[in-house]
Amino acid sequence: MKKLLIHSIDFYRLCISPFLGHNCRFNPSCSEYMKIAIEQHGVVKGILFGGWRILRCNPWNAGGNDPVPPKKQVISF
């Protein structure tokens, strides 16, 4: 499932996005953010992070640099 989603994002970025122009207000772009989030956090959390990001990508948000939050690491003794 993870690979299918990542390949779908890559397809969008290579074949569809160039025709739509650069409209994302954030860095990295929303599609790159979703891809990174899925790779780092897995499918469910990645989609949640990416979905929240897409909702914030609108004319009323200034945008800017917004990296994917790092995965919290559990420290064991």
PyMOL Python script that loads the backbone (N, CA, C, O; Angstrom):
from pymol import cmd

cmd.read_pdbstr("""\
ATOM      1  N   MET A   1       0.821  -1.190   0.000  1.00  0.00           N
ATOM      2  CA  MET A   1       0.000   0.000   0.000  1.00  0.00           C
ATOM      3  C   MET A   1       0.870   1.260   0.000  1.00  0.00           C
ATOM      4  O   MET A   1       0.594   2.229  -0.707  1.00  0.00           O
ATOM      5  N   LYS A   2       1.925   1.216   0.813  1.00  0.00           N
ATOM      6  CA  LYS A   2       2.828   2.362   0.914  1.00  0.00           C
ATOM      7  C   LYS A   2       3.466   2.683  -0.440  1.00  0.00           C
ATOM      8  O   LYS A   2       3.503   3.839  -0.861  1.00  0.00           O
ATOM      9  N   LYS A   3       3.965   1.651  -1.113  1.00  0.00           N
ATOM     10  CA  LYS A   3       4.606   1.860  -2.419  1.00  0.00           C
ATOM     11  C   LYS A   3       3.610   2.375  -3.452  1.00  0.00           C
ATOM     12  O   LYS A   3       3.957   3.221  -4.276  1.00  0.00           O
ATOM     13  N   LEU A   4       2.381   1.876  -3.417  1.00  0.00           N
ATOM     14  CA  LEU A   4       1.350   2.323  -4.350  1.00  0.00           C
ATOM     15  C   LEU A   4       1.061   3.814  -4.162  1.00  0.00           C
ATOM     16  O   LEU A   4       0.948   4.552  -5.141  1.00  0.00           O
ATOM     17  N   LEU A   5       0.942   4.251  -2.922  1.00  0.00           N
ATOM     18  CA  LEU A   5       0.694   5.672  -2.654  1.00  0.00           C
ATOM     19  C   LEU A   5       1.866   6.537  -3.102  1.00  0.00           C
ATOM     20  O   LEU A   5       1.668   7.595  -3.699  1.00  0.00           O
ATOM     21  N   ILE A   6       3.076   6.094  -2.816  1.00  0.00           N
ATOM     22  CA  ILE A   6       4.257   6.866  -3.208  1.00  0.00           C
ATOM     23  C   ILE A   6       4.373   6.938  -4.729  1.00  0.00           C
ATOM     24  O   ILE A   6       4.709   7.989  -5.274  1.00  0.00           O
ATOM     25  N   HIS A   7       4.099   5.834  -5.415  1.00  0.00           N
ATOM     26  CA  HIS A   7       4.126   5.849  -6.887  1.00  0.00           C
ATOM     27  C   HIS A   7       3.019   6.745  -7.444  1.00  0.00           C
ATOM     28  O   HIS A   7       3.214   7.409  -8.462  1.00  0.00           O
ATOM     29  N   SER A   8       1.867   6.767  -6.789  1.00  0.00           N
ATOM     30  CA  SER A   8       0.775   7.652  -7.221  1.00  0.00           C
ATOM     31  C   SER A   8       1.170   9.117  -7.080  1.00  0.00           C
ATOM     32  O   SER A   8       0.869   9.932  -7.952  1.00  0.00           O
ATOM     33  N   ILE A   9       1.839   9.447  -5.991  1.00  0.00           N
ATOM     34  CA  ILE A   9       2.308  10.821  -5.783  1.00  0.00           C
ATOM     35  C   ILE A   9       3.358  11.172  -6.832  1.00  0.00           C
ATOM     36  O   ILE A   9       3.336  12.268  -7.393  1.00  0.00           O
ATOM     37  N   ASP A  10       4.276  10.245  -7.098  1.00  0.00           N
ATOM     38  CA  ASP A  10       5.291  10.485  -8.134  1.00  0.00           C
ATOM     39  C   ASP A  10       4.644  10.700  -9.501  1.00  0.00           C
ATOM     40  O   ASP A  10       5.060  11.583 -10.252  1.00  0.00           O
ATOM     41  N   PHE A  11       3.631   9.899  -9.828  1.00  0.00           N
ATOM     42  CA  PHE A  11       2.909  10.063 -11.092  1.00  0.00           C
ATOM     43  C   PHE A  11       2.275  11.448 -11.164  1.00  0.00           C
ATOM     44  O   PHE A  11       2.379  12.133 -12.182  1.00  0.00           O
ATOM     45  N   TYR A  12       1.624  11.852 -10.091  1.00  0.00           N
ATOM     46  CA  TYR A  12       1.008  13.185 -10.043  1.00  0.00           C
ATOM     47  C   TYR A  12       2.058  14.273 -10.271  1.00  0.00           C
ATOM     48  O   TYR A  12       1.841  15.202 -11.050  1.00  0.00           O
ATOM     49  N   ARG A  13       3.188  14.151  -9.588  1.00  0.00           N
ATOM     50  CA  ARG A  13       4.227  15.181  -9.681  1.00  0.00           C
ATOM     51  C   ARG A  13       4.851  15.248 -11.070  1.00  0.00           C
ATOM     52  O   ARG A  13       5.212  16.330 -11.532  1.00  0.00           O
ATOM     53  N   LEU A  14       4.982  14.105 -11.741  1.00  0.00           N
ATOM     54  CA  LEU A  14       5.616  14.075 -13.061  1.00  0.00           C
ATOM     55  C   LEU A  14       4.650  14.352 -14.212  1.00  0.00           C
ATOM     56  O   LEU A  14       5.023  14.995 -15.193  1.00  0.00           O
ATOM     57  N   CYS A  15       3.418  13.874 -14.099  1.00  0.00           N
ATOM     58  CA  CYS A  15       2.503  13.917 -15.251  1.00  0.00           C
ATOM     59  C   CYS A  15       1.363  14.929 -15.136  1.00  0.00           C
ATOM     60  O   CYS A  15       0.860  15.391 -16.160  1.00  0.00           O
ATOM     61  N   ILE A  16       0.949  15.278 -13.949  1.00  0.00           N
ATOM     62  CA  ILE A  16      -0.201  16.170 -13.781  1.00  0.00           C
ATOM     63  C   ILE A  16       0.212  17.549 -13.287  1.00  0.00           C
ATOM     64  O   ILE A  16      -0.214  18.564 -13.838  1.00  0.00           O
ATOM     65  N   SER A  17       1.036  17.586 -12.255  1.00  0.00           N
ATOM     66  CA  SER A  17       1.435  18.854 -11.641  1.00  0.00           C
ATOM     67  C   SER A  17       2.058  19.867 -12.607  1.00  0.00           C
ATOM     68  O   SER A  17       1.775  21.059 -12.482  1.00  0.00           O
ATOM     69  N   PRO A  18       2.890  19.449 -13.562  1.00  0.00           N
ATOM     70  CA  PRO A  18       3.477  20.442 -14.476  1.00  0.00           C
ATOM     71  C   PRO A  18       2.437  21.251 -15.259  1.00  0.00           C
ATOM     72  O   PRO A  18       2.692  22.399 -15.623  1.00  0.00           O
ATOM     73  N   PHE A  19       1.278  20.663 -15.518  1.00  0.00           N
ATOM     74  CA  PHE A  19       0.230  21.370 -16.252  1.00  0.00           C
ATOM     75  C   PHE A  19      -0.579  22.312 -15.364  1.00  0.00           C
ATOM     76  O   PHE A  19      -1.256  23.210 -15.865  1.00  0.00           O
ATOM     77  N   LEU A  20      -0.512  22.113 -14.053  1.00  0.00           N
ATOM     78  CA  LEU A  20      -1.273  22.947 -13.124  1.00  0.00           C
ATOM     79  C   LEU A  20      -0.486  24.162 -12.649  1.00  0.00           C
ATOM     80  O   LEU A  20      -1.068  25.118 -12.137  1.00  0.00           O
ATOM     81  N   GLY A  21       0.827  24.130 -12.814  1.00  0.00           N
ATOM     82  CA  GLY A  21       1.665  25.232 -12.354  1.00  0.00           C
ATOM     83  C   GLY A  21       2.009  25.079 -10.883  1.00  0.00           C
ATOM     84  O   GLY A  21       1.449  24.233 -10.186  1.00  0.00           O
ATOM     85  N   HIS A  22       2.931  25.902 -10.421  1.00  0.00           N
ATOM     86  CA  HIS A  22       3.373  25.847  -9.021  1.00  0.00           C
ATOM     87  C   HIS A  22       2.453  26.729  -8.181  1.00  0.00           C
ATOM     88  O   HIS A  22       2.581  27.953  -8.192  1.00  0.00           O
ATOM     89  N   ASN A  23       1.534  26.111  -7.461  1.00  0.00           N
ATOM     90  CA  ASN A  23       0.557  26.855  -6.673  1.00  0.00           C
ATOM     91  C   ASN A  23       0.712  26.673  -5.174  1.00  0.00           C
ATOM     92  O   ASN A  23       0.038  27.354  -4.401  1.00  0.00           O
ATOM     93  N   CYS A  24       1.575  25.781  -4.750  1.00  0.00           N
ATOM     94  CA  CYS A  24       1.706  25.489  -3.326  1.00  0.00           C
ATOM     95  C   CYS A  24       2.399  26.645  -2.614  1.00  0.00           C
ATOM     96  O   CYS A  24       3.387  27.190  -3.105  1.00  0.00           O
ATOM     97  N   ARG A  25       1.872  27.006  -1.461  1.00  0.00           N
ATOM     98  CA  ARG A  25       2.404  28.110  -0.665  1.00  0.00           C
ATOM     99  C   ARG A  25       3.503  27.651   0.298  1.00  0.00           C
ATOM    100  O   ARG A  25       4.121  28.469   0.979  1.00  0.00           O
ATOM    101  N   PHE A  26       3.738  26.365   0.347  1.00  0.00           N
ATOM    102  CA  PHE A  26       4.656  25.820   1.335  1.00  0.00           C
ATOM    103  C   PHE A  26       5.912  25.251   0.693  1.00  0.00           C
ATOM    104  O   PHE A  26       5.959  24.985  -0.508  1.00  0.00           O
ATOM    105  N   ASN A  27       6.913  25.076   1.520  1.00  0.00           N
ATOM    106  CA  ASN A  27       8.134  24.395   1.145  1.00  0.00           C
ATOM    107  C   ASN A  27       8.391  23.340   2.216  1.00  0.00           C
ATOM    108  O   ASN A  27       8.530  23.702   3.384  1.00  0.00           O
ATOM    109  N   PRO A  28       8.461  22.073   1.881  1.00  0.00           N
ATOM    110  CA  PRO A  28       8.312  21.453   0.574  1.00  0.00           C
ATOM    111  C   PRO A  28       6.867  21.534   0.092  1.00  0.00           C
ATOM    112  O   PRO A  28       5.953  21.817   0.867  1.00  0.00           O
ATOM    113  N   SER A  29       6.678  21.281  -1.202  1.00  0.00           N
ATOM    114  CA  SER A  29       5.331  21.330  -1.777  1.00  0.00           C
ATOM    115  C   SER A  29       4.437  20.305  -1.077  1.00  0.00           C
ATOM    116  O   SER A  29       4.932  19.383  -0.429  1.00  0.00           O
ATOM    117  N   CYS A  30       3.143  20.466  -1.207  1.00  0.00           N
ATOM    118  CA  CYS A  30       2.201  19.567  -0.536  1.00  0.00           C
ATOM    119  C   CYS A  30       2.386  18.112  -0.969  1.00  0.00           C
ATOM    120  O   CYS A  30       2.286  17.205  -0.142  1.00  0.00           O
ATOM    121  N   SER A  31       2.654  17.883  -2.254  1.00  0.00           N
ATOM    122  CA  SER A  31       2.843  16.503  -2.715  1.00  0.00           C
ATOM    123  C   SER A  31       4.135  15.909  -2.155  1.00  0.00           C
ATOM    124  O   SER A  31       4.163  14.741  -1.768  1.00  0.00           O
ATOM    125  N   GLU A  32       5.195  16.700  -2.110  1.00  0.00           N
ATOM    126  CA  GLU A  32       6.454  16.221  -1.534  1.00  0.00           C
ATOM    127  C   GLU A  32       6.294  15.981  -0.034  1.00  0.00           C
ATOM    128  O   GLU A  32       6.831  15.012   0.502  1.00  0.00           O
ATOM    129  N   TYR A  33       5.560  16.859   0.639  1.00  0.00           N
ATOM    130  CA  TYR A  33       5.280  16.712   2.069  1.00  0.00           C
ATOM    131  C   TYR A  33       4.554  15.389   2.333  1.00  0.00           C
ATOM    132  O   TYR A  33       4.928  14.640   3.236  1.00  0.00           O
ATOM    133  N   MET A  34       3.518  15.109   1.542  1.00  0.00           N
ATOM    134  CA  MET A  34       2.755  13.872   1.703  1.00  0.00           C
ATOM    135  C   MET A  34       3.659  12.660   1.486  1.00  0.00           C
ATOM    136  O   MET A  34       3.584  11.687   2.237  1.00  0.00           O
ATOM    137  N   LYS A  35       4.497  12.713   0.480  1.00  0.00           N
ATOM    138  CA  LYS A  35       5.407  11.600   0.187  1.00  0.00           C
ATOM    139  C   LYS A  35       6.372  11.374   1.357  1.00  0.00           C
ATOM    140  O   LYS A  35       6.567  10.237   1.787  1.00  0.00           O
ATOM    141  N   ILE A  36       6.967  12.434   1.862  1.00  0.00           N
ATOM    142  CA  ILE A  36       7.901  12.324   2.989  1.00  0.00           C
ATOM    143  C   ILE A  36       7.180  11.809   4.228  1.00  0.00           C
ATOM    144  O   ILE A  36       7.700  10.950   4.941  1.00  0.00           O
ATOM    145  N   ALA A  37       5.982  12.332   4.485  1.00  0.00           N
ATOM    146  CA  ALA A  37       5.217  11.917   5.665  1.00  0.00           C
ATOM    147  C   ALA A  37       4.883  10.431   5.608  1.00  0.00           C
ATOM    148  O   ALA A  37       4.981   9.738   6.621  1.00  0.00           O
ATOM    149  N   ILE A  38       4.490   9.933   4.440  1.00  0.00           N
ATOM    150  CA  ILE A  38       4.178   8.506   4.296  1.00  0.00           C
ATOM    151  C   ILE A  38       5.436   7.669   4.480  1.00  0.00           C
ATOM    152  O   ILE A  38       5.390   6.620   5.122  1.00  0.00           O
ATOM    153  N   GLU A  39       6.566   8.121   3.921  1.00  0.00           N
ATOM    154  CA  GLU A  39       7.818   7.374   4.066  1.00  0.00           C
ATOM    155  C   GLU A  39       8.279   7.332   5.520  1.00  0.00           C
ATOM    156  O   GLU A  39       8.754   6.296   5.985  1.00  0.00           O
ATOM    157  N   GLN A  40       8.146   8.442   6.242  1.00  0.00           N
ATOM    158  CA  GLN A  40       8.657   8.519   7.614  1.00  0.00           C
ATOM    159  C   GLN A  40       7.701   7.950   8.657  1.00  0.00           C
ATOM    160  O   GLN A  40       8.136   7.313   9.616  1.00  0.00           O
ATOM    161  N   HIS A  41       6.401   8.178   8.474  1.00  0.00           N
ATOM    162  CA  HIS A  41       5.436   7.846   9.521  1.00  0.00           C
ATOM    163  C   HIS A  41       4.500   6.695   9.180  1.00  0.00           C
ATOM    164  O   HIS A  41       3.711   6.272  10.025  1.00  0.00           O
ATOM    165  N   GLY A  42       4.576   6.183   7.958  1.00  0.00           N
ATOM    166  CA  GLY A  42       3.665   5.121   7.547  1.00  0.00           C
ATOM    167  C   GLY A  42       2.430   5.690   6.859  1.00  0.00           C
ATOM    168  O   GLY A  42       2.241   6.905   6.797  1.00  0.00           O
ATOM    169  N   VAL A  43       1.596   4.798   6.347  1.00  0.00           N
ATOM    170  CA  VAL A  43       0.464   5.197   5.513  1.00  0.00           C
ATOM    171  C   VAL A  43      -0.566   6.025   6.281  1.00  0.00           C
ATOM    172  O   VAL A  43      -0.931   7.112   5.833  1.00  0.00           O
ATOM    173  N   VAL A  44      -1.034   5.544   7.409  1.00  0.00           N
ATOM    174  CA  VAL A  44      -2.129   6.219   8.119  1.00  0.00           C
ATOM    175  C   VAL A  44      -1.706   7.597   8.611  1.00  0.00           C
ATOM    176  O   VAL A  44      -2.358   8.593   8.296  1.00  0.00           O
ATOM    177  N   LYS A  45      -0.630   7.664   9.376  1.00  0.00           N
ATOM    178  CA  LYS A  45      -0.170   8.961   9.881  1.00  0.00           C
ATOM    179  C   LYS A  45       0.273   9.868   8.742  1.00  0.00           C
ATOM    180  O   LYS A  45       0.045  11.077   8.788  1.00  0.00           O
ATOM    181  N   GLY A  46       0.900   9.300   7.725  1.00  0.00           N
ATOM    182  CA  GLY A  46       1.343  10.093   6.582  1.00  0.00           C
ATOM    183  C   GLY A  46       0.186  10.760   5.868  1.00  0.00           C
ATOM    184  O   GLY A  46       0.276  11.929   5.495  1.00  0.00           O
ATOM    185  N   ILE A  47      -0.909  10.022   5.671  1.00  0.00           N
ATOM    186  CA  ILE A  47      -2.092  10.596   5.031  1.00  0.00           C
ATOM    187  C   ILE A  47      -2.716  11.663   5.925  1.00  0.00           C
ATOM    188  O   ILE A  47      -3.179  12.690   5.428  1.00  0.00           O
ATOM    189  N   LEU A  48      -2.733  11.436   7.225  1.00  0.00           N
ATOM    190  CA  LEU A  48      -3.278  12.447   8.142  1.00  0.00           C
ATOM    191  C   LEU A  48      -2.443  13.723   8.113  1.00  0.00           C
ATOM    192  O   LEU A  48      -2.990  14.822   8.023  1.00  0.00           O
ATOM    193  N   PHE A  49      -1.123  13.582   8.188  1.00  0.00           N
ATOM    194  CA  PHE A  49      -0.248  14.757   8.100  1.00  0.00           C
ATOM    195  C   PHE A  49      -0.443  15.478   6.769  1.00  0.00           C
ATOM    196  O   PHE A  49      -0.592  16.699   6.732  1.00  0.00           O
ATOM    197  N   GLY A  50      -0.440  14.713   5.677  1.00  0.00           N
ATOM    198  CA  GLY A  50      -0.581  15.304   4.347  1.00  0.00           C
ATOM    199  C   GLY A  50      -1.937  15.947   4.130  1.00  0.00           C
ATOM    200  O   GLY A  50      -2.030  17.015   3.524  1.00  0.00           O
ATOM    201  N   GLY A  51      -2.993  15.306   4.620  1.00  0.00           N
ATOM    202  CA  GLY A  51      -4.334  15.876   4.493  1.00  0.00           C
ATOM    203  C   GLY A  51      -4.467  17.192   5.232  1.00  0.00           C
ATOM    204  O   GLY A  51      -5.055  18.145   4.720  1.00  0.00           O
ATOM    205  N   TRP A  52      -3.914  17.245   6.450  1.00  0.00           N
ATOM    206  CA  TRP A  52      -3.939  18.485   7.224  1.00  0.00           C
ATOM    207  C   TRP A  52      -3.154  19.578   6.498  1.00  0.00           C
ATOM    208  O   TRP A  52      -3.553  20.742   6.506  1.00  0.00           O
ATOM    209  N   ARG A  53      -2.063  19.209   5.886  1.00  0.00           N
ATOM    210  CA  ARG A  53      -1.256  20.172   5.137  1.00  0.00           C
ATOM    211  C   ARG A  53      -2.024  20.717   3.942  1.00  0.00           C
ATOM    212  O   ARG A  53      -2.007  21.923   3.694  1.00  0.00           O
ATOM    213  N   ILE A  54      -2.698  19.843   3.197  1.00  0.00           N
ATOM    214  CA  ILE A  54      -3.471  20.272   2.028  1.00  0.00           C
ATOM    215  C   ILE A  54      -4.605  21.209   2.454  1.00  0.00           C
ATOM    216  O   ILE A  54      -4.903  22.174   1.751  1.00  0.00           O
ATOM    217  N   LEU A  55      -5.233  20.934   3.588  1.00  0.00           N
ATOM    218  CA  LEU A  55      -6.286  21.826   4.086  1.00  0.00           C
ATOM    219  C   LEU A  55      -5.741  23.213   4.421  1.00  0.00           C
ATOM    220  O   LEU A  55      -6.448  24.211   4.281  1.00  0.00           O
ATOM    221  N   ARG A  56      -4.488  23.274   4.861  1.00  0.00           N
ATOM    222  CA  ARG A  56      -3.883  24.571   5.201  1.00  0.00           C
ATOM    223  C   ARG A  56      -3.346  25.313   3.991  1.00  0.00           C
ATOM    224  O   ARG A  56      -3.015  26.494   4.097  1.00  0.00           O
ATOM    225  N   CYS A  57      -3.250  24.659   2.849  1.00  0.00           N
ATOM    226  CA  CYS A  57      -2.712  25.291   1.643  1.00  0.00           C
ATOM    227  C   CYS A  57      -3.847  26.017   0.924  1.00  0.00           C
ATOM    228  O   CYS A  57      -4.489  25.464   0.031  1.00  0.00           O
ATOM    229  N   ASN A  58      -4.079  27.250   1.324  1.00  0.00           N
ATOM    230  CA  ASN A  58      -5.168  28.044   0.763  1.00  0.00           C
ATOM    231  C   ASN A  58      -4.776  29.520   0.762  1.00  0.00           C
ATOM    232  O   ASN A  58      -3.766  29.884   1.366  1.00  0.00           O
ATOM    233  N   PRO A  59      -5.544  30.369   0.103  1.00  0.00           N
ATOM    234  CA  PRO A  59      -5.177  31.791  -0.004  1.00  0.00           C
ATOM    235  C   PRO A  59      -5.115  32.535   1.329  1.00  0.00           C
ATOM    236  O   PRO A  59      -4.503  33.601   1.405  1.00  0.00           O
ATOM    237  N   TRP A  60      -5.733  32.000   2.374  1.00  0.00           N
ATOM    238  CA  TRP A  60      -5.747  32.688   3.665  1.00  0.00           C
ATOM    239  C   TRP A  60      -4.582  32.286   4.561  1.00  0.00           C
ATOM    240  O   TRP A  60      -4.482  32.760   5.693  1.00  0.00           O
ATOM    241  N   ASN A  61      -3.709  31.427   4.075  1.00  0.00           N
ATOM    242  CA  ASN A  61      -2.545  31.001   4.843  1.00  0.00           C
ATOM    243  C   ASN A  61      -1.292  31.496   4.130  1.00  0.00           C
ATOM    244  O   ASN A  61      -1.154  31.336   2.917  1.00  0.00           O
ATOM    245  N   ALA A  62      -0.388  32.094   4.884  1.00  0.00           N
ATOM    246  CA  ALA A  62       0.833  32.660   4.294  1.00  0.00           C
ATOM    247  C   ALA A  62       1.777  31.590   3.755  1.00  0.00           C
ATOM    248  O   ALA A  62       2.580  31.872   2.866  1.00  0.00           O
ATOM    249  N   GLY A  63       1.696  30.375   4.275  1.00  0.00           N
ATOM    250  CA  GLY A  63       2.592  29.315   3.814  1.00  0.00           C
ATOM    251  C   GLY A  63       3.966  29.448   4.434  1.00  0.00           C
ATOM    252  O   GLY A  63       4.091  29.833   5.597  1.00  0.00           O
ATOM    253  N   GLY A  64       5.003  29.133   3.665  1.00  0.00           N
ATOM    254  CA  GLY A  64       6.375  29.213   4.154  1.00  0.00           C
ATOM    255  C   GLY A  64       6.978  27.834   4.352  1.00  0.00           C
ATOM    256  O   GLY A  64       6.465  26.837   3.844  1.00  0.00           O
ATOM    257  N   ASN A  65       8.071  27.792   5.097  1.00  0.00           N
ATOM    258  CA  ASN A  65       8.772  26.533   5.350  1.00  0.00           C
ATOM    259  C   ASN A  65       8.002  25.729   6.395  1.00  0.00           C
ATOM    260  O   ASN A  65       7.739  26.221   7.492  1.00  0.00           O
ATOM    261  N   ASP A  66       7.649  24.511   6.060  1.00  0.00           N
ATOM    262  CA  ASP A  66       6.848  23.661   6.944  1.00  0.00           C
ATOM    263  C   ASP A  66       7.274  22.208   6.764  1.00  0.00           C
ATOM    264  O   ASP A  66       6.614  21.458   6.045  1.00  0.00           O
ATOM    265  N   PRO A  67       8.371  21.799   7.409  1.00  0.00           N
ATOM    266  CA  PRO A  67       8.845  20.421   7.239  1.00  0.00           C
ATOM    267  C   PRO A  67       7.937  19.413   7.948  1.00  0.00           C
ATOM    268  O   PRO A  67       7.176  19.769   8.847  1.00  0.00           O
ATOM    269  N   VAL A  68       8.032  18.172   7.532  1.00  0.00           N
ATOM    270  CA  VAL A  68       7.296  17.086   8.182  1.00  0.00           C
ATOM    271  C   VAL A  68       7.858  16.917   9.590  1.00  0.00           C
ATOM    272  O   VAL A  68       9.076  16.872   9.763  1.00  0.00           O
ATOM    273  N   PRO A  69       6.981  16.823  10.609  1.00  0.00           N
ATOM    274  CA  PRO A  69       7.490  16.615  11.967  1.00  0.00           C
ATOM    275  C   PRO A  69       8.274  15.307  12.055  1.00  0.00           C
ATOM    276  O   PRO A  69       7.890  14.311  11.442  1.00  0.00           O
ATOM    277  N   PRO A  70       9.363  15.305  12.811  1.00  0.00           N
ATOM    278  CA  PRO A  70      10.143  14.064  12.928  1.00  0.00           C
ATOM    279  C   PRO A  70       9.364  13.001  13.696  1.00  0.00           C
ATOM    280  O   PRO A  70       8.503  13.305  14.522  1.00  0.00           O
ATOM    281  N   LYS A  71       9.688  11.771  13.403  1.00  0.00           N
ATOM    282  CA  LYS A  71       9.063  10.657  14.101  1.00  0.00           C
ATOM    283  C   LYS A  71       9.616  10.611  15.518  1.00  0.00           C
ATOM    284  O   LYS A  71      10.829  10.636  15.725  1.00  0.00           O
ATOM    285  N   LYS A  72       8.719  10.544  16.481  1.00  0.00           N
ATOM    286  CA  LYS A  72       9.156  10.489  17.876  1.00  0.00           C
ATOM    287  C   LYS A  72       9.793   9.132  18.139  1.00  0.00           C
ATOM    288  O   LYS A  72       9.253   8.088  17.775  1.00  0.00           O
ATOM    289  N   GLN A  73      10.941   9.176  18.775  1.00  0.00           N
ATOM    290  CA  GLN A  73      11.648   7.940  19.072  1.00  0.00           C
ATOM    291  C   GLN A  73      11.446   7.583  20.535  1.00  0.00           C
ATOM    292  O   GLN A  73      11.521   8.438  21.418  1.00  0.00           O
ATOM    293  N   VAL A  74      11.193   6.331  20.769  1.00  0.00           N
ATOM    294  CA  VAL A  74      11.017   5.840  22.123  1.00  0.00           C
ATOM    295  C   VAL A  74      12.381   5.427  22.647  1.00  0.00           C
ATOM    296  O   VAL A  74      13.098   4.657  22.009  1.00  0.00           O
ATOM    297  N   ILE A  75      12.729   5.942  23.807  1.00  0.00           N
ATOM    298  CA  ILE A  75      14.015   5.603  24.418  1.00  0.00           C
ATOM    299  C   ILE A  75      13.790   4.445  25.381  1.00  0.00           C
ATOM    300  O   ILE A  75      12.969   4.531  26.294  1.00  0.00           O
ATOM    301  N   SER A  76      14.516   3.384  25.169  1.00  0.00           N
ATOM    302  CA  SER A  76      14.384   2.237  26.067  1.00  0.00           C
ATOM    303  C   SER A  76      15.673   2.067  26.861  1.00  0.00           C
ATOM    304  O   SER A  76      16.763   2.387  26.386  1.00  0.00           O
ATOM    305  N   PHE A  77      15.527   1.568  28.051  1.00  0.00           N
ATOM    306  CA  PHE A  77      16.684   1.378  28.930  1.00  0.00           C
ATOM    307  C   PHE A  77      17.033  -0.072  29.044  1.00  0.00           C
ATOM    308  O   PHE A  77      17.982  -0.425  29.744  1.00  0.00           O
TER     309      PHE A  77
END
""", "prot")
cmd.dss("prot")
cmd.show_as("cartoon", "prot")
cmd.util.cbc("prot")
cmd.orient("prot")
